[in-house]
Amino acid sequence: NNLGKISEVRGFSGDKARLVSLLSACNCIGRLSCGFLSDVALKRCGVARPTVLALTCGLMALSMLLLLLPGYVPLVASVAVGGFAFGGEMALVPPIASEAFGLQLLSQAYPFLPLGLVAGSFAIATLLTSAVYNASTAGDSGSWLLQEPFRLTGLVCTVISFLSAAVSMILSRRLRGEYARLRMLHSTEN
């Protein structure tokens, strides 16, 4: 949502299109690879998909931490890692929902899955970021957090990403029996 403004504030306004292209490409790679790798990890090692989701949340936290560093290279690295992580999360949520709720209830649960994304995007990208940006451009930037408009938002996103990783690990523990059953099912198919 705010990649153009972030690159502009950091002095790289001419690279907006390149950064968006990098984000999109890494998002695609994340969707393809995390979906595939979660299948392989489940079948070969018994690693539950929510564990892989926790790893992608950790990558998202890393992306937000990289965004706090000055310079062009951390910005590009943050965009690439964040795009990959977001794509991976989008590839993992539908299968996790089907395994958590069962295929019979998936059609009822699936329409509600994007609501978290919409609510989070609105709360962080629209409300928090615009409030912080407006406060920093109004000359109210005496605080370290407001010296660069997106620093506070990056820290909030880092905390949320770590909390998401923790919740994913809790879900992984709760679904341990289901994933053991799936692994047994896969081993009998081979």
Summary of the structure (lengths in Angstrom):
residues: 190
radius of gyration: 18.7
end to end distance: 44.5
largest distance: 65.6
contacts: 589
relative contact order: 0.15
helix: 87%
strand: 0%
